[in-house]
Amino acid sequence: MGSCCIAALAGGERVLLALSRILITVPSLSREFGGPIVKALGLAAALRTIGHPVTVIGVGSAPGCQGLPQLAQFHSTPVPARLNSLAKSVRAAEVIHILGLRDPVGTAGAWLARRARVPYLIEPCGMHRRRLRSLGLKAVFDRLVAARIVAGASLIVTTSKLEAAELEEDGVRPERIRRRPNGIDAEGLLPLPPRGALRRMLKFPPEAPIVLSLARITEGKGLIDFARALARLSGIWGIVAGPDAGDGTLARLLAERASLNLTERLAVLPDGLWGSDRAQAFADADAFCLASATESFGNAALEAAAVGLPVVISEAYGAADWLEPKGTRVVPYGNVNLLAEAIRDVVESANVRQASEAAAPRIRDALSWNAVARRQHEIYEELLAPR
């Protein structure tokens, strides 16, 4: 094992054991890939503050990460050209933390870890259950490869009760499952900029209520239902910001927008919103909506809640436990009428907005990356204790 230390502070408080050589694998280092790389970067930075040297590796490039060259791409998942540096990093690691499932980097990382006898844990990021496209291919891969990878993992990390329940239903023993939420980078958003810049860019009325939806533009995110709900709500504007997953959903959304005569009231930004642009979107929005078919956690709605916005989510939203009930409306996936009613409610109710603003500091504290890293440290410590 790497260097470690335990110290006692005044009052008997225990300083956590500092472990070394943690390797986190992600399918892609591109921010457009979505949740895994955002999670990897936030978790790695916070783990380093409590004494863990952490390496993040994936296809592509990102500051402070180890990049693998890309050979090809299958759907939106990149395939690495070479794995030499991954093999070297695995042999040097004390713990392998795999974010995702079925991707080439995580799959290779797990097999290399088994060969090197390095313990690894898997965080499926909502990918354990087969959904949406290529279901037959995924079933074959799961039977031949993924089942062995999951079986060989020391622990499985989930971010919500919903995901934990699905894992148990799929045959993972509950004693192998550990829960840990995702983190929210509220410090990167607050203080929010002055309201108005995004409205002016999109040519929205200065005082028009705006509902924001941040998600990969892909099937199952409820974005076409969002457009249909907006069409029932005269006087309310909407923004959908990607990135585009490239599965045809963007074209369907734009066609639906045109057929519903929403071209002026619904802005679609397929390149996504990042950094200061994301903060500006939260500043200009009056509510947030993401009524997905399923979300193992769903960071974007938590980000919105962390800056004080009321949110509308579906019943299949994993992180609902962290949201303020009085500032949240939950609807069945696919019910456009109820979705429209919920959006109108959160936009028009002063009580909902006040409850959301009051709950924001609690959400920021509970889901800070530092708090999440301490929980993740406990999981690593448990995994390595027998060694």
N, C-alpha and C positions, 0 to 999 in steps of 0.2 A: 504494500500500500504506500501511497504517497505520504508526504509530511502531514502531520496532524497535531492538533493541540487542543487541550481542554483547560479552561480557566474558570475560576469562581470570582464573581463580582460581589460587592457589598450586598448583604441581604440574601446571599446564597443563590443568586441568579446564575444559571449555567450558560456559558458561551458554547455555541454549537461546535461540534467537531468539524474542523476544516479539512476537507478531502481534496485530492488533486487529480488531474488528468481525466476530466469529463469530456466526452466527445458527444456532440449532438448532431445527428444527421437530419437533413431536410431534403425533400425532392428537388427543390430549386431555390436558389438564392435571390431570384427576382421578386421584387415586392408585388408584382402583378399576379404572382402565383397565389397570394392570399394568406390565410391564417398561419400555416406552419412556419414560414420565415419570419413573420411578425412575432410569433410566439418565441421562436428560437432566439431572436436578437434581444427581446426584452428579458427573457429568462436568463440568457447567458450573461448579460450585463449585470443583472441583479445578483446572480450567483458569484460573480467575480468580486463583488463588494463584500461578501462574507467569507472570502478566502479560497474560492475554487478557481483554479486555472481551467478555462473552458475553451474548447475548439468547436466551432460550428462549420460543418462541411456540407456542400451540396453542389449541384450543377450551376455554373454561371459565376458571377462575381458579386461581392458586396463588401463594404469596408469592414475590416476586422475578421473576415471569414476566409476559409480555405475553399477555393473554387475548383471544380472539376470541369474539364473541357466537355463541350456538348457534341455528341455524334449525330443525334436525330431527336425527334419528338414524336410521342404517341399521344394523340389528342393534345392535351395541354401539358403533359408531363414530359420533361426532358429526359433523354437517355445519355449517360456519360460515355465519352469515348475511351477513357482509361480509368482504372481503379487502383493504380499503384499507390497513390498518395492516401487513398482511403484505407488500404490495407496497412500501410505504415502507421497511420493515425490510430487505427483499431489496436494494433499491437502495443502502442504506447499508452493506451487509455486504461483507466481503472474502472470506468463505467461507460457503457454505450447507451445513449438515450435516443431512441428512434422516434421521430415525429412523422406520423403517417403510416400507411400500409399499402402494400402492392407496388410501390414505386421502386425503380431500379436501385437508387442509392440506399434506401432503408433495407431492401431485400439483401443486397450485397453486404451491407454493414452487419446484419444479423448473422449471415453465414460465416463471415470472417470472424465475428466475435465468438461464435461457437468453436471454430477451428482453433482460435487463440485462447480459448477458455477464459474469455473476459465476460463478466456478467452484463446482460443488457436488459433494458426495459423498453416496452413499446407504449407509445401514446398515440392511439389510432386517429385522433383528430376527427372523429365521426366517420371514419372510413371502414370500420370493421364490418358493418352490415352492407351488403351489396345493394346499390341504389342506381337508378337512372341507367346510363348507357352501358353497353358491353357486358350485360349481366351474364351471358353464357360464358364468355371468355374469363370473367372474374371467377365464376364458379369453378372452372377447370383449374385456374391458377391457385385458388384457395385450397382445393383438394390436393394438389400436387406440391405446393410450395408454402403458401401463407399459413396453413394449418400447422405445419412444422415450426415455422418461425414464431407463431404465437405460443405454441406449446413450449418452445425452448426459452421464452422470455422469463426472467425471474419474477417480474411484476408487470401488471398492465395499469397504466395511469389513465384515468378518465377525468373529465372536467365537470361532470354533472350527474345527478341522480338518473336522468333520462338515459344517458350513455351507459352508465353502470348497469341499469336494468336491461338494456339491450344486450350487453355483453353476457350477462347471466343467462338470458333467454337463448343466446347463441352457443351456450355450453362452456363459457369461461367460469371457473369456480370462483365464488365470491371472495374466498380468502386470498386470491391472487390479485384482486382489484384494489387500487388505492385512488381516492378522489383528491383532486387539487384543481382549483379554479384557474382560469387564464388571468393574466394581468391586464391592467388598463394603464396606458401611458398618459394620464391626465396632465402631468407636468408639461408634456409636449403640446398640449392644447390650450392650457390656461396661462394667463388670462385670455379670454376670447377677444379677438379684434373687434373694432366698432362694427356695428351692424350696417349692411348696405352694399358692400363692394360686389358680392356675388349677384345680388339682385340687379344691380346696374349692368353688370356684364351680360346677364341673361335677359335683360329688358323686362324684368318682372316689376309690377307696381310696388312702390316703396312700402306700402302698408299691407300688402296682400299676405294672408297666412300661407306659409310654405311648409309642406311635409317632405322630409328628406328620407331617401332610402339609399344606403350604402351597402353594396353587395356585388360579388362577382355576377356579371350578367350571364346567367346560366339557368338551365331548367331546374325547377324546384325551389327557386327563391321567391316565388309569388309575385314577380314583377308585373306580369300581364294582369293578374288580379288587382294589383295596386293601380294600374292604369284604368281598369274598368271601374274600380271604386271611385277614383278621382273624377271620372266622367259623371258620376251621380252627385258630385259635390260642387255645384257652381260657386265661384268665388274663392276656391281653394286651389293653390298652385302646388306643383310637385317637382322634385328633382330625383332622378335615378342616376347614380354615379357608380361606374364599374370598378374594376376592369372587365372587359369583354372576355368570356371564356372561349369564344370561337365555336360554340356548338349550335349556332343558328338562332339562339334566343334573342340576340340583338335585332336581327332582321324581323322576327315575329313581333317584338315589342314596338319597333318603329312602325310596322304595318298597322298594328292595333292602335297606336297613337293617332295615326292619320285617319283611320276609319272612325274613331271616336271624336274627331275634331278637337284633339287635345294638343295640337302642334304648338300653340302659344302658351298653354298652361302647364305642359309637362316637358321639362328639359331632360334629355338623355345624354350623359357624359360618359362615353364608352372607355375613355382612358383612365377614369377614376379620379379621385381627389386625394392628394397626399400633402403631408406637412402643413404649411400655413394655409393652403387652399382647403384642406379638410377642416381646420379650425374655423376658417371663414364660413364654410357651409353650416357648421353648427351654430355660429353666431347669427346667421341669417334665417335659420329654420325656426319654426314654432313647434314642431313635433317630429318624431322619427317613426318610421314604419318598416317592418320587415316580417311579413307573414309567410315564412318559408314552409315547405313541406316538412322539413326537419332541420334542426340546428343543434349540434352536440353541445355547443356553448353559445356562440354568436357575439363576438366582440363588439361589433359596430353598435348594437343597441345598448350595450353596457357603456360604451364611450359616450353615447348620447345622454344616457341617464347620469353619467358622471359629471357632465357639464350642465345638468339641470333641465334637460328636455323630457317631456312626457313621451312615452313610447307605446306603439301598438305592435304586438307580436302574435304569432300563432300558438296554438296549444302544444306544438311540438318543439318549443323553444327551450333548450337545455338550461340556460342560465336564469330562468324566471325566478328562481329562489332568491337571487341577489337583487332583484328589482323592487322598487317601492310599490306595493299593491295599489295605493291610492293614486299613483302617477302612471299606472300601466293599465292597458286594456288588452285582454287576451281573446282571440277569436279562433274558431275552427278554420283550419286550412281549406281554402277553396270556396268559402262562403263570402261572396263579394258583397252582398247586402249588409251582413254584419260587419264586414271590414269597413265599409263606407260609414256606417253608424259609429263605429269606434273612432275612426279618424275625425269625424265631425265633433264627437264628444271631447276628445283631448285638445282639439284646436280651440273650441269655444268655451271650455270650462276653466274659469280662473282658479278654482279649487284644485283641479288636476295639476295645473302649472305650479301653483304654490307648493303642493306636496312634492312634486318632482324636484323643485329647487331646494327644498328643505332636506331631502334625502341625499342629494348629490355628495356632500362631504363624507357621509358614512360609506357610500359606495366607493369613493376614491380611496379611502383608508383601507377598506376590506380587500380591494382588488389592486392595490399597489403592487408593482413588481417585487418590491422588497418583501412584502408579506407573502407573496406567492413563492418567492425563492426560499424563504425559510421553511415553508411546508415541503417544497421539493427536496430541500436538504434532508429533512427528516426521512423522506422516502429513500434517498440514497443511503443514508446512515443505516436504515433498517436492512436494505439490500446487502450491504457490505459487512454488517455486524458478524455474521458467522465466519467471515474470512479473517 
